[in-house]
């Protein structure tokens, strides 16, 4: 996995940032951040797995290990991505 840069808040996470498994395998790119900023609550992200199992997947906030300028690292393995809920854009 490349250097992902400085840690970031979910509030400034941008669309298109790569998403990685806990092993460092690239899984896809962020398409949407789900949150309730007024309640300071991060709900999770939706990411596109075109290069992986296919489709858009939702990962819940507790499964997000860290958010950085150049990538999001999940607490789950690449094998577990196929079990994540499919989501529409």
Helices and strands as residue ranges (DSSP letters): G 10-12, E 18-20, E 26-36, G 37-39, E 41-48, E 56-60, G 61-63, E 64-68, E 71-74, G 79-83
